[in-house]
C-alpha cells in the first residue's frame, strides 16, 4: 500500500482560491492522503464556504477542518495543522491554497522522494503566475537550479550532470508553497518566530544538517498565484518579516565559527536588500526586525541548540554556493549586471581562499 500523506492547507481569506485548489487535490491519481484544512482567522467567509461545498468529503474524513480561533501566521498555522495530522502519515505535504495541482502532482512527489533514500524533502517545480516562461527557460533550457549561498540567500547555479540525467534537481531549499518531507525528521515544520517568509529555507536546512538531501522533482509541477496574503508590492510587513528571517537564518544555521568569515558578505547582503529599491519601506522593516531579533535572543539560542547536526561544517557548506547575489526576473542594465558579476567573482575568490587556509572538518 502507498505511504499516507497529510496535506496541510492554510486558509487566510482564500475565498477565490480554496475551491479550485481542493477540487484539484480531490482528483489526484495518488489516493492515500488526507487534507488538513486550517483556518487562519479568515474574515471573508472562505472557511464557511469550504464547509458548505465539501461537506461530503468532510463527513468521509477526506478533508479535516481545523480552526485554532486566531491567526497563527504561516509558520504557526502549518505547525497547528501538522499537530492534527494522522499519526500514521509518513509524509507531510505543505501546500498553499493559491495553487492548482495537475492530477499526477502528488504521485510524482512521492515517487521522487522514494527514488533516493537520502532525500528528506522534495518540492514541485513552481510556476508563479506571469513567470511561467522564465521558469521553463531557467530549468529546462539554461539548465540552472536554485540553491542557497553561505548566508542562505537564494541564487542560481548550473545543474550538475546528476541533475540533468535524473528526475531530481538536488538543491538546498524548496518553496514552502508545495513541499513534501518525511514526517519523522521534524517534530514540527517551523519555528514560529518566522511567522512568514524564509521558513521553508529553515526547514530544508534542518533536514540537510541531519545528513539528508533536498530536491525538486522535475515531473511534479504546480501553478502558483504568488504573494496573495501580503501583496506583491513591498510593504513594511513584508520587509519586516523578510529581513527578520534572513537575519534569523544566518544566526541559527551558520556552523561553528565560520560565520565570522561570512559576516562581511552577509552585512553587504542586508545593505543590498535594504537600498536596492523602496529603501524607505525597507529601512523601517529592518529597524523593526532588529528590535524583534534583540527581544528574542533567548528563543533564538534555544532554537539553534535544539537543531540536530549530524554532518561536519565543511560537508554542509559544500552543498551551498560561494556566490553572493542573484536578482531573478528583474529588469537589468549593464551597470547592474556588471556589479553583480564583480560581486559574485569576489565572493568566490574570497571563500576559496578561506577554505584554503581553514581546515574545518569538525562538527562544531
C-alpha positions in Angstrom: 0.0 0.0 0.0 1.2 3.5 -0.7 2.5 5.6 2.2 0.0 8.0 3.6 0.4 11.8 3.0 -1.1 14.5 5.2 -1.6 17.6 3.0 -1.7 20.8 5.2 -3.5 23.8 3.6 -3.6 27.1 5.4 -6.5 29.4 4.7 -6.4 33.1 5.2 -9.2 34.9 3.3 -8.8 32.4 0.4 -12.3 32.7 -1.0 -11.1 33.0 -4.6 -8.7 30.1 -4.3 -10.0 27.4 -2.0 -12.5 25.6 -4.2 -10.2 25.3 -7.2 -7.3 24.1 -5.0 -9.3 21.5 -3.2 -11.0 20.3 -6.4 -7.5 19.7 -8.0 -6.5 17.7 -4.9 -9.5 15.5 -4.8 -8.8 14.3 -8.3 -5.2 13.3 -7.6 -4.1 9.9 -9.0 -2.4 9.2 -5.7 -5.2 8.2 -3.3 -3.7 7.6 0.1 -3.9 11.1 1.6 -5.8 13.4 3.9 -6.3 17.1 3.6 -5.9 19.1 6.9 -7.5 22.5 6.2 -6.5 25.1 8.8 -8.4 28.3 9.1 -6.2 31.3 10.0 -8.8 33.7 11.3 -10.3 34.4 7.9 -12.9 37.2 7.6 -14.2 36.6 4.1 -16.5 33.5 4.7 -14.0 31.3 2.9 -14.0 28.8 5.8 -17.8 28.6 5.8 -17.8 28.1 2.0 -15.5 25.1 2.3 -17.7 23.6 5.0 -20.7 24.0 2.6 -19.2 22.9 -0.7 -17.1 20.0 0.6 -19.5 18.7 3.4 -19.4 15.2 1.9 -15.6 14.9 1.9 -15.6 16.3 5.4 -18.1 13.6 6.6 -15.9 11.0 4.9 -12.8 12.5 6.7 -11.0 13.1 3.4 -10.9 16.7 4.5 -10.3 17.6 8.1 -11.3 21.1 9.2 -9.3 22.8 11.9 -9.9 26.2 13.4 -7.5 27.5 16.1 -9.5 30.6 16.5 -6.7 33.0 15.8 -4.2 33.9 13.1 -1.0 31.9 13.8 0.9 33.1 10.7 2.2 30.8 8.0 4.7 29.0 10.3 2.3 28.6 13.3 -0.7 27.7 11.2 1.2 24.9 9.4 2.6 23.6 12.8 -1.0 23.5 14.1 -2.1 21.6 11.0 0.7 19.0 11.3 -0.1 18.5 15.0 -3.7 17.5 13.9 -2.5 15.2 11.1 -2.9 11.4 11.1 -0.3 9.8 13.3 0.2 7.1 10.7 1.2 9.5 7.9 4.7 9.0 6.6 4.8 12.3 4.7 3.7 15.8 5.3 2.9 18.0 2.3 2.7 21.7 2.9 0.6 23.3 0.2 -0.6 26.9 -0.4 -4.3 27.3 -1.2 -3.4 29.7 -4.1 -2.1 26.7 -6.2 -3.5 24.4 -8.8 -2.2 20.9 -8.9 -2.2 18.6 -12.0 -3.6 15.1 -11.4 -0.2 13.5 -11.0 1.4 16.1 -8.9 1.3 14.2 -5.5 2.1 10.9 -7.1 5.2 12.3 -8.7 6.3 14.0 -5.5 6.1 10.7 -3.5 7.8 8.8 -6.3 10.5 11.4 -6.3 11.3 11.3 -2.6 11.2 7.5 -2.6 13.5 7.3 -5.6 16.5 8.2 -3.4 16.6 7.2 0.3 18.9 10.1 1.1 16.2 12.6 0.3 14.4 14.1 3.3 12.3 16.7 1.5 11.2 17.5 -2.1 9.3 20.2 -3.8 7.5 20.7 -7.1 8.5 23.0 -9.9 6.6 26.2 -9.1 5.1 28.2 -11.9 4.4 31.6 -10.4 1.7 33.3 -12.5 3.3 35.6 -15.0 6.7 34.0 -14.9 6.0 30.6 -16.4 8.2 31.1 -19.5 11.1 32.3 -17.4 10.9 29.3 -15.1 10.9 26.9 -18.1 13.8 28.6 -19.7 15.8 28.7 -16.5 15.4 25.0 -15.7 15.0 23.2 -19.0 16.9 25.5 -21.5 19.6 27.1 -19.4 19.9 24.1 -17.1 20.1 26.2 -13.9 18.8 25.5 -10.4 18.3 27.4 -7.2 20.5 26.8 -4.1 21.4 28.9 -1.1 24.6 30.8 -0.6 26.7 30.9 2.6 24.2 33.3 4.3 21.2 31.4 3.0 20.0 33.7 0.3 18.7 32.1 -2.9 20.8 32.2 -6.1 21.1 30.1 -9.3 23.9 27.9 -10.3 24.5 25.4 -13.2 22.9 22.0 -12.8 25.2 19.0 -12.3 25.3 16.0 -14.5 23.3 14.1 -11.9 20.6 16.8 -12.1 20.4 16.7 -15.9 20.2 13.0 -16.2 17.6 12.3 -13.4 14.2 13.5 -12.3 15.6 15.3 -9.2 17.3 18.7 -9.1 19.3 18.5 -5.9 19.2 21.8 -4.1 19.3 23.2 -0.5 15.8 24.6 -0.3 12.4 24.2 -2.0 9.5 26.5 -1.7 7.0 26.1 1.1 4.0 26.6 -1.2 4.5 22.9 -2.2 6.9 21.0 0.0 6.8 17.3 0.9 9.0 15.9 3.7 9.5 12.8 5.9 7.4 13.4 8.9 9.8 11.5 11.2 12.6 14.0 10.7 10.9 17.1 12.3 8.7 17.4 15.3 7.1 20.4 13.7 8.0 22.0 10.4 8.7 25.6 11.5 9.9 27.7 14.4 7.0 30.2 15.0 9.4 33.2 15.3 9.4 33.2 11.5 5.7 33.8 11.1 6.1 34.1 7.3 8.9 34.1 4.7 12.1 32.0 4.5 10.7 29.5 7.0 10.9 26.9 4.1 14.6 27.6 3.8 15.0 26.9 7.6 13.0 23.6 7.3 15.2 22.4 4.5 18.5 23.4 6.2 17.4 21.4 9.3 16.9 18.4 7.1 20.3 18.8 5.4 22.1 19.2 8.8 20.6 15.8 9.7 22.5 14.3 6.8 19.7 14.1 4.2 19.4 15.8 0.8 16.7 18.1 -0.6 15.5 18.1 -4.2 13.0 19.4 -6.7 11.0 16.8 -8.6 11.0 17.9 -12.3 7.9 15.9 -13.2 5.8 17.5 -10.4 4.6 20.9 -11.4 2.1 23.4 -10.0 0.7 26.8 -10.8 1.1 29.3 -8.0 -0.7 32.7 -7.7 2.1 34.1 -5.5 2.2 36.8 -2.8 -1.5 36.7 -2.2 -1.5 37.2 1.6 0.8 40.2 1.8 0.5 41.5 -1.7 3.1 41.6 -4.5 4.4 45.2 -3.8 6.9 45.9 -1.0 5.3 46.9 2.3 6.5 47.2 5.9 5.1 43.9 6.9 6.7 42.0 4.1 10.0 43.9 4.6 10.0 43.3 8.3 9.4 39.5 8.1 11.7 39.1 5.1 14.8 40.8 6.7 14.0 39.4 10.2 14.0 35.8 8.9 17.1 36.5 6.7 19.0 37.5 9.8 17.4 34.7 11.8 18.6 32.0 9.4 22.1 33.4 9.5 22.2 33.4 13.3 20.7 29.9 13.6 22.3 27.9 10.8 25.8 29.3 10.4 28.1 26.5 11.6 30.8 26.8 14.2 32.8 29.9 13.8 32.6 30.1 10.1 30.0 32.8 10.4 32.9 35.2 11.1 34.3 34.7 7.6 30.8 35.0 6.1 29.8 38.1 8.1 31.1 40.8 5.6 29.1 39.5 2.7 26.1 38.9 5.0 26.1 42.6 6.0 26.6 43.6 2.4 23.6 41.5 1.6 21.5 43.4 4.1 22.6 46.7 2.6 21.6 45.5 -0.9 18.3 44.2 0.3 17.5 47.5 2.0 18.6 50.0 -0.5 18.2 48.4 -4.0 14.5 49.5 -4.1 11.9 51.1 -1.8 14.6 52.0 0.8 12.2 53.9 3.0 9.9 50.9 3.5 12.8 48.5 3.8 14.6 50.7 6.4 11.5 50.7 8.6 11.3 46.9 8.2 15.0 46.5 9.1 14.6 48.6 12.2 11.6 46.5 13.4 13.5 43.3 12.5 16.5 44.3 14.6 14.2 45.1 17.6 12.4 41.8 17.3 15.6 39.8 17.0 17.0 41.5 20.1 13.9 40.7 22.1 14.1 37.0 21.0 17.8 36.3 21.8 17.0 33.6 24.3 14.5 31.8 21.9 17.0 32.0 19.0 19.7 30.5 21.2 17.4 27.6 22.2 16.2 27.1 18.7 19.8 26.8 17.5 20.8 24.4 20.3 17.9 22.1 19.6 18.7 21.6 15.9 20.2 18.1 15.1 23.6 18.3 13.4 24.9 15.0 12.0 27.4 16.4 9.4 30.5 18.5 9.8 30.5 22.2 8.7 32.5 21.5 5.5 30.0 18.9 4.3 27.2 21.4 5.0 28.8 24.4 3.2 29.9 22.2 0.3 26.2 22.0 -0.7 25.9 25.8 -0.7 27.2 28.3 -3.2 30.1 30.7 -2.8 28.3 33.3 -4.9 26.9 36.5 -3.4 23.7 37.6 -5.2 21.1 36.8 -7.8 18.2 39.0 -8.8 15.5 36.8 -10.5 13.3 38.2 -13.2 14.2 41.8 -12.5 14.9 44.5 -15.2 18.6 45.0 -15.5 21.2 47.1 -17.3 24.9 46.8 -17.9 25.9 48.6 -14.7 23.7 46.3 -12.5 24.7 43.1 -14.3 28.4 44.2 -14.2 28.2 44.9 -10.5 26.5 41.5 -9.8 29.2 39.7 -11.8 32.0 41.5 -9.9 30.5 40.8 -6.5 29.9 37.1 -7.3 33.5 36.8 -8.6 34.9 38.5 -5.5 32.8 36.3 -3.2 34.0 33.1 -4.9 37.7 34.1 -4.7 37.3 35.1 -1.1 35.7 31.9 0.1 38.1 29.8 -1.9 40.9 31.4 0.0 39.1 30.9 3.3 38.7 27.2 2.7 42.4 27.0 1.6 43.6 28.4 4.9 40.9 26.9 7.2 41.0 23.2 7.9 37.4 22.8 9.1 36.2 19.3 9.4 34.9 19.1 12.9 31.1 19.0 13.6 31.2 22.0 16.0 
